[in-house]
Protein backbone atom coordinates (compact mmCIF):
# COMPACT_ATOMS: atom_id res chain seq x y z
CA UNK A 1 0.00 0.00 0.00
CA UNK A 2 1.51 3.40 -0.99
CA UNK A 3 2.78 5.37 1.99
CA UNK A 4 2.69 2.37 4.35
CA UNK A 5 5.69 2.18 6.67
CA UNK A 6 7.49 -1.15 6.26
CA UNK A 7 8.90 -3.22 9.09
CA UNK A 8 12.41 -2.49 7.80
CA UNK A 9 11.72 1.26 8.00
CA UNK A 10 10.34 0.80 11.53
CA UNK A 11 13.55 -1.03 12.39
CA UNK A 12 15.67 1.90 11.19
CA UNK A 13 13.48 4.29 13.20
CA UNK A 14 14.01 2.16 16.29
CA UNK A 15 17.78 2.27 15.67
CA UNK A 16 17.77 6.08 15.52
CA UNK A 17 15.53 6.30 18.58
CA UNK A 18 17.85 4.03 20.57
CA UNK A 19 20.93 6.03 19.53
CA UNK A 20 19.35 9.34 20.57
CA UNK A 21 18.18 7.94 23.90
CA UNK A 22 21.62 6.45 24.57
CA UNK A 23 23.36 9.76 23.89
CA UNK A 24 20.98 11.44 26.36
CA UNK A 25 21.79 8.98 29.18
CA UNK A 26 23.99 11.11 31.43
CA UNK A 27 24.70 8.76 34.33
CA UNK A 28 24.72 5.09 35.22
CA UNK A 29 21.11 5.09 36.44
CA UNK A 30 19.88 6.51 33.15
CA UNK A 31 22.10 4.08 31.27
CA UNK A 32 20.63 1.12 33.15
CA UNK A 33 17.10 2.32 32.37
CA UNK A 34 18.11 2.59 28.70
CA UNK A 35 19.51 -0.96 28.77
CA UNK A 36 16.28 -2.35 30.22
CA UNK A 37 14.16 -0.42 27.71
CA UNK A 38 16.12 -1.49 24.61
CA UNK A 39 18.26 -4.55 25.39
CA UNK A 40 16.28 -6.21 28.20
CA UNK A 41 14.40 -9.48 27.77
CA UNK A 42 11.20 -7.46 27.28
CA UNK A 43 12.94 -4.54 25.59
CA UNK A 44 12.12 -2.86 22.30
CA UNK A 45 14.93 -4.61 20.41
CA UNK A 46 13.72 -8.05 21.53
CA UNK A 47 10.21 -7.13 20.43
CA UNK A 48 11.46 -5.93 17.06
CA UNK A 49 13.07 -9.32 16.41
CA UNK A 50 9.56 -10.80 16.41
CA UNK A 51 8.45 -8.55 13.54
CA UNK A 52 9.98 -10.99 11.07
CA UNK A 53 6.79 -13.06 11.12
CA UNK A 54 4.92 -10.08 9.61
CA UNK A 55 7.51 -9.43 6.90
CA UNK A 56 6.64 -10.75 3.40
CA UNK A 57 8.56 -13.94 2.53
CA UNK A 58 10.89 -12.43 -0.12
CA UNK A 59 11.95 -9.66 2.28
CA UNK A 60 12.57 -11.78 5.39
CA UNK A 61 16.22 -12.50 4.66
CA UNK A 62 17.05 -8.80 4.28
CA UNK A 63 15.05 -7.94 7.39
CA UNK A 64 16.76 -10.63 9.48
CA UNK A 65 20.24 -9.57 8.35
CA UNK A 66 19.54 -5.90 9.04
CA UNK A 67 17.95 -6.72 12.44
CA UNK A 68 21.06 -8.64 13.52
CA UNK A 69 23.32 -5.83 12.28
CA UNK A 70 21.35 -3.20 14.20
CA UNK A 71 21.38 -5.39 17.30
CA UNK A 72 25.18 -5.53 17.09
CA UNK A 73 25.44 -1.76 16.57
CA UNK A 74 23.22 -0.98 19.54
CA UNK A 75 25.07 -3.41 21.83
CA UNK A 76 28.45 -1.97 20.78
CA UNK A 77 27.21 1.58 21.31
CA UNK A 78 25.97 0.60 24.77
CA UNK A 79 29.37 -0.85 25.75
CA UNK A 80 31.13 2.27 24.48
CA UNK A 81 28.75 4.54 26.38
CA UNK A 82 29.18 2.46 29.50
CA UNK A 83 32.94 2.97 29.22
CA UNK A 84 32.46 6.74 28.77
CA UNK A 85 30.49 6.85 32.02
CA UNK A 86 33.18 5.01 33.95
CA UNK A 87 31.54 1.61 34.06
CA UNK A 88 27.91 2.62 33.51
CA UNK A 89 25.31 0.08 34.51
CA UNK A 90 26.51 -2.40 37.05
CA UNK A 91 29.80 -0.62 37.89
CA UNK A 92 32.13 -1.58 40.73
CA UNK A 93 32.93 0.03 44.09
CA UNK A 94 32.68 3.81 44.16
CA UNK A 95 30.09 6.55 43.89
CA UNK A 96 28.15 8.34 41.18
CA UNK A 97 29.05 11.92 40.43
CA UNK A 98 27.59 14.41 37.98
CA UNK A 99 29.84 13.02 35.26
CA UNK A 100 28.96 9.38 35.94
CA UNK A 101 30.78 6.73 37.97
CA UNK A 102 33.67 7.91 40.18
CA UNK A 103 36.09 5.38 41.68
CA UNK A 104 36.66 5.66 45.44
CA UNK A 105 40.04 4.00 46.19
CA UNK A 106 39.30 3.98 49.96
CA UNK A 107 36.43 1.50 49.57
CA UNK A 108 37.06 -2.26 49.94
CA UNK A 109 38.06 -3.98 46.73
CA UNK A 110 35.49 -5.81 44.67
CA UNK A 111 36.34 -9.40 43.75
CA UNK A 112 35.94 -10.11 40.06
CA UNK A 113 33.87 -13.30 40.07
CA UNK A 114 33.42 -13.52 36.30
CA UNK A 115 36.14 -16.15 36.05
CA UNK A 116 34.50 -18.43 38.62
CA UNK A 117 31.95 -19.92 36.26
CA UNK A 118 29.82 -19.58 33.17
CA UNK A 119 26.70 -21.04 31.64
CA UNK A 120 27.14 -24.62 30.47
CA UNK A 121 27.56 -25.12 26.73
CA UNK A 122 24.23 -27.02 26.52
CA UNK A 123 22.43 -24.13 28.22
CA UNK A 124 24.04 -21.64 25.87
CA UNK A 125 23.11 -23.68 22.79
CA UNK A 126 19.50 -24.03 23.98
CA UNK A 127 19.27 -20.27 24.61
CA UNK A 128 20.73 -19.54 21.17
CA UNK A 129 18.28 -21.92 19.47
CA UNK A 130 15.29 -20.48 21.34
CA UNK A 131 16.44 -16.97 20.40
CA UNK A 132 16.58 -17.91 16.70
CA UNK A 133 13.13 -19.50 16.89
CA UNK A 134 11.73 -16.49 18.77
CA UNK A 135 12.74 -14.28 15.86
CA UNK A 136 10.59 -16.54 13.65
CA UNK A 137 7.59 -16.09 15.97
CA UNK A 138 7.87 -19.22 18.14
CA UNK A 139 7.11 -19.08 21.87
CA UNK A 140 8.92 -21.38 24.32
CA UNK A 141 6.84 -24.09 26.05
CA UNK A 142 7.98 -26.51 28.73
CA UNK A 143 6.45 -29.59 30.29
CA UNK A 144 7.07 -32.22 33.00
CA UNK A 145 9.91 -34.70 32.68
CA UNK A 146 7.89 -37.25 34.66
CA UNK A 147 5.18 -38.08 32.12
CA UNK A 148 2.44 -40.63 31.62
CA UNK A 149 1.97 -43.23 28.92
CA UNK A 150 -0.96 -41.33 27.43
CA UNK A 151 1.05 -38.22 26.57
CA UNK A 152 4.29 -40.01 25.74
CA UNK A 153 2.74 -42.62 23.44
CA UNK A 154 -1.05 -42.88 23.12
CA UNK A 155 -1.84 -39.34 21.93
CA UNK A 156 1.22 -39.38 19.70
CA UNK A 157 -0.38 -42.20 17.69
CA UNK A 158 2.12 -44.82 18.90
CA UNK A 159 0.12 -48.09 19.18
CA UNK A 160 0.45 -50.58 22.08
CA UNK A 161 2.36 -53.08 19.95
CA UNK A 162 4.96 -50.54 18.81
CA UNK A 163 8.51 -51.55 19.87
CA UNK A 164 9.21 -48.02 21.13
CA UNK A 165 6.87 -48.76 24.08
CA UNK A 166 8.81 -51.78 25.33
CA UNK A 167 9.94 -51.50 28.98
CA UNK A 168 13.49 -52.29 27.91
CA UNK A 169 13.54 -49.07 25.88
CA UNK A 170 12.02 -46.74 28.49
CA UNK A 171 12.39 -45.64 32.11
CA UNK A 172 8.99 -46.63 33.52
CA UNK A 173 8.15 -45.57 37.06
CA UNK A 174 5.03 -47.77 37.15
CA UNK A 175 4.77 -51.30 35.77
CA UNK A 176 3.08 -50.98 32.36
CA UNK A 177 1.81 -54.55 32.65
CA UNK A 178 -0.28 -53.78 35.76
CA UNK A 179 -0.97 -50.02 35.51
CA UNK A 180 -3.56 -48.57 33.14
CA UNK A 181 -1.69 -45.28 32.57
CA UNK A 182 1.87 -45.91 33.76
CA UNK A 183 4.16 -43.04 34.58
CA UNK A 184 7.59 -42.78 32.98
CA UNK A 185 10.50 -40.43 32.38
CA UNK A 186 9.60 -38.88 29.06
CA UNK A 187 11.46 -40.31 26.08
CA UNK A 188 10.77 -37.30 23.81
CA UNK A 189 9.80 -33.64 24.11
CA UNK A 190 6.86 -34.28 21.77
CA UNK A 191 4.88 -34.73 24.99
CA UNK A 192 5.01 -30.95 25.44
CA UNK A 193 3.37 -30.44 22.06
CA UNK A 194 0.46 -32.65 23.16
CA UNK A 195 0.05 -30.70 26.38
CA UNK A 196 0.20 -27.36 24.55
CA UNK A 197 -2.54 -28.43 22.11
CA UNK A 198 -4.68 -29.70 25.00
CA UNK A 199 -4.18 -26.44 26.87
CA UNK A 200 -5.02 -24.37 23.79
CA UNK A 201 -8.37 -26.16 23.45
CA UNK A 202 -9.18 -26.26 27.17
CA UNK A 203 -8.43 -22.55 27.76
CA UNK A 204 -9.49 -21.28 24.35
CA UNK A 205 -6.33 -19.37 23.42
CA UNK A 206 -5.52 -21.28 20.22
CA UNK A 207 -4.95 -22.39 17.52
CA UNK A 208 -2.94 -20.87 15.94
CA UNK A 209 -0.12 -22.50 17.94
CA UNK A 210 3.57 -21.80 17.38
CA UNK A 211 5.94 -23.13 20.05
CA UNK A 212 9.32 -24.72 20.59
CA UNK A 213 9.92 -27.05 23.52
CA UNK A 214 13.49 -27.63 24.75
CA UNK A 215 14.25 -30.07 27.54
CA UNK A 216 15.77 -33.28 28.87
CA UNK A 217 14.63 -36.72 27.71
CA UNK A 218 15.52 -40.18 28.97
CA UNK A 219 16.19 -43.49 27.22
CA UNK A 220 18.13 -46.50 28.58
CA UNK A 221 20.85 -46.36 25.93
CA UNK A 222 24.33 -47.69 26.57
CA UNK A 223 26.62 -44.75 27.23
CA UNK A 224 29.35 -44.27 24.62
CA UNK A 225 30.87 -41.44 22.58
CA UNK A 226 27.57 -40.60 20.87
CA UNK A 227 24.87 -41.94 23.25
CA UNK A 228 23.65 -41.19 26.77
CA UNK A 229 20.71 -42.29 28.91
CA UNK A 230 19.82 -38.59 29.36
CA UNK A 231 20.09 -35.97 26.64
CA UNK A 232 18.34 -32.86 25.36
CA UNK A 233 15.94 -32.23 22.50
CA UNK A 234 14.37 -29.17 20.92
CA UNK A 235 11.06 -29.64 19.11
CA UNK A 236 8.92 -27.16 17.22
CA UNK A 237 5.18 -27.20 16.54
CA UNK A 238 3.12 -24.95 14.27
CA UNK A 239 -0.66 -25.42 13.97
CA UNK A 240 -2.82 -23.16 11.81
CA UNK A 241 -5.12 -23.24 8.82
CA UNK A 242 -3.48 -24.20 5.53
CA UNK A 243 -0.04 -25.17 6.88
CA UNK A 244 1.90 -27.28 4.38
CA UNK A 245 5.24 -29.00 3.79
CA UNK A 246 6.34 -25.81 2.02
CA UNK A 247 5.99 -23.94 5.32
CA UNK A 248 7.97 -26.66 7.09
CA UNK A 249 10.88 -26.59 4.67
CA UNK A 250 10.89 -22.77 4.60
CA UNK A 251 11.07 -22.67 8.41
CA UNK A 252 13.91 -25.18 8.52
CA UNK A 253 15.75 -23.23 5.81
CA UNK A 254 15.39 -19.95 7.72
CA UNK A 255 16.46 -21.65 10.95
CA UNK A 256 19.57 -23.14 9.35
CA UNK A 257 20.71 -19.82 7.88
CA UNK A 258 19.98 -17.86 11.06
CA UNK A 259 21.92 -20.25 13.29
CA UNK A 260 24.67 -21.63 11.05
CA UNK A 261 25.15 -18.84 8.52
CA UNK A 262 24.11 -17.88 5.01
CA UNK A 263 25.78 -20.90 3.38
CA UNK A 264 23.67 -23.43 5.35
CA UNK A 265 21.31 -25.61 3.30
CA UNK A 266 18.49 -28.01 4.16
CA UNK A 267 17.40 -31.25 2.55
CA UNK A 268 14.59 -33.66 3.48
CA UNK A 269 14.70 -37.44 3.11
CA UNK A 270 11.50 -39.54 3.29
CA UNK A 271 11.07 -41.39 6.58
CA UNK A 272 8.35 -42.62 8.95
CA UNK A 273 7.19 -41.47 12.38
CA UNK A 274 3.86 -42.48 13.96
CA UNK A 275 2.97 -38.89 14.85
CA UNK A 276 3.65 -37.21 11.47
CA UNK A 277 2.43 -37.98 7.94
CA UNK A 278 4.22 -37.42 5.65
CA UNK A 279 7.48 -37.69 7.59
CA UNK A 280 11.08 -36.91 6.77
CA UNK A 281 14.57 -36.83 8.19
CA UNK A 282 16.20 -33.44 7.74
CA UNK A 283 19.86 -32.78 7.09
CA UNK A 284 21.62 -29.45 7.10
CA UNK A 285 24.67 -28.60 5.03
CA UNK A 286 26.66 -26.53 7.47
CA UNK A 287 30.20 -25.38 8.03
CA UNK A 288 31.19 -26.94 11.36
CA UNK A 289 34.63 -25.31 11.45
CA UNK A 290 35.87 -22.14 9.70
CA UNK A 291 38.69 -23.97 7.93
CA UNK A 292 36.55 -26.88 6.69
CA UNK A 293 34.07 -27.06 3.78
CA UNK A 294 30.38 -27.34 4.56
CA UNK A 295 29.00 -30.89 4.76
CA UNK A 296 25.67 -32.62 5.27
CA UNK A 297 24.80 -33.39 8.90
CA UNK A 298 21.69 -35.29 10.02
CA UNK A 299 19.97 -33.28 12.75
CA UNK A 300 16.49 -34.72 13.30
CA UNK A 301 13.05 -35.66 12.09
CA UNK A 302 10.11 -33.63 10.85
CA UNK A 303 6.77 -33.86 9.10
CA UNK A 304 3.14 -32.82 9.00
CA UNK A 305 1.26 -33.55 12.22
CA UNK A 306 -0.74 -36.75 11.75
CA UNK A 307 -4.53 -36.11 11.72
CA UNK A 308 -4.91 -38.79 14.42
CA UNK A 309 -2.70 -36.71 16.75
CA UNK A 310 -4.79 -33.59 16.09
CA UNK A 311 -8.00 -35.51 16.83
CA UNK A 312 -6.54 -36.96 20.04
CA UNK A 313 -5.92 -33.42 21.26
CA UNK A 314 -9.38 -32.15 20.31
CA UNK A 315 -8.52 -30.43 17.02
CA UNK A 316 -10.47 -30.94 13.80
CA UNK A 317 -7.97 -32.09 11.10
CA UNK A 318 -10.40 -30.87 8.42
CA UNK A 319 -9.91 -27.32 9.73
CA UNK A 320 -6.39 -27.35 11.17
CA UNK A 321 -3.05 -28.64 9.94
CA UNK A 322 0.48 -28.24 11.16
CA UNK A 323 4.08 -29.34 11.12
CA UNK A 324 6.55 -30.49 13.75
CA UNK A 325 10.31 -30.95 13.78
CA UNK A 326 12.83 -31.91 16.42
CA UNK A 327 16.56 -32.25 16.88
CA UNK A 328 19.09 -33.47 19.43
CA UNK A 329 20.81 -30.59 21.24
CA UNK A 330 23.97 -32.55 22.08
CA UNK A 331 24.44 -33.63 18.47
CA UNK A 332 24.15 -30.05 17.30
CA UNK A 333 26.51 -28.74 19.99
CA UNK A 334 29.08 -31.45 19.30
CA UNK A 335 29.04 -30.66 15.60
CA UNK A 336 29.21 -26.90 15.95
CA UNK A 337 31.96 -26.86 18.58
CA UNK A 338 33.93 -29.91 17.42
CA UNK A 339 33.29 -32.00 20.57
CA UNK A 340 34.25 -35.64 19.86
CA UNK A 341 32.57 -37.37 22.84
CA UNK A 342 29.15 -36.67 24.39
CA UNK A 343 30.46 -37.73 27.80
CA UNK A 344 32.69 -34.67 27.91
CA UNK A 345 29.57 -32.52 28.24
CA UNK A 346 28.67 -34.09 31.61
CA UNK A 347 32.02 -34.85 33.27
CA UNK A 348 32.35 -31.27 34.63
CA UNK A 349 36.04 -31.20 33.77
CA UNK A 350 37.03 -27.54 34.11
CA UNK A 351 39.87 -27.97 31.63
CA UNK A 352 37.26 -28.85 29.00
CA UNK A 353 34.58 -26.37 30.07
CA UNK A 354 36.99 -23.41 30.05
CA UNK A 355 37.68 -24.02 26.37
CA UNK A 356 34.07 -23.37 25.34
Secondary structure, DSSP 4 states (H G I P E B T S, - for coil): -TTPPPHHHHHHHHHHHHHHHHHH--SHHHHHHHHHHHHSTTSHHHHHHGGGGGS-GGGHHHHHHHHHHHHHHHHHHHHHHHHHTTS-TT--SSEEETTEEE--TTSPPPP--GGG----HHHHHHHHHHHHHHHTTPEE----SEEEHHHHTGGGT--TT-GGG-GGGSEESS-TTT-TT-EEE-S-THHHHHHHHHHHHHHT--SSEEEEEEEEEE--PPPSSS--SEEEEEEEEEEETT--HHHHHHHHHHHHHHHH-TT-EEEEEEEEETTEEEEEEEEEEE-SSTTS--EEEEEEEEEEEPHHHHHHTT--TTT-EEEEEEEEHHHHHHHHHT---GGGGTS--HHHHTT-
